[in-house]
């Protein structure tokens, strides 16, 4: 469980989940985010956090590739929520593309 009680105050433990970056997984990851924020008593942040998660997973799919193993890590210090997505090779550099004048995302 994400919340535990210690010395009379509620603590929010960081959590993480590993998965493969695929379009069909995005909804499940969004639901996990919603559930954990609800357990933490932060339901008012669910919509924004779910958008962040969707964007991060979409970036991995679009820029690193489908099927990339990733880990979603979520934590809070009480004032801020940190949402991070990591892939196995932090040294990998993005591939430079030569976009057309009509490209919206920098992709050719």
Secondary structure, DSSP 8 states (H G I E B T S, - for coil): --EEEETTEEEE--EEEEEE--GGGHHHHHHHHHHHHHHTT-GGGHHHHHHHHHHHHHHHHHHT-TT-EEEEEEEE-SS-EEEEEEES-TT---------TT-SSS--
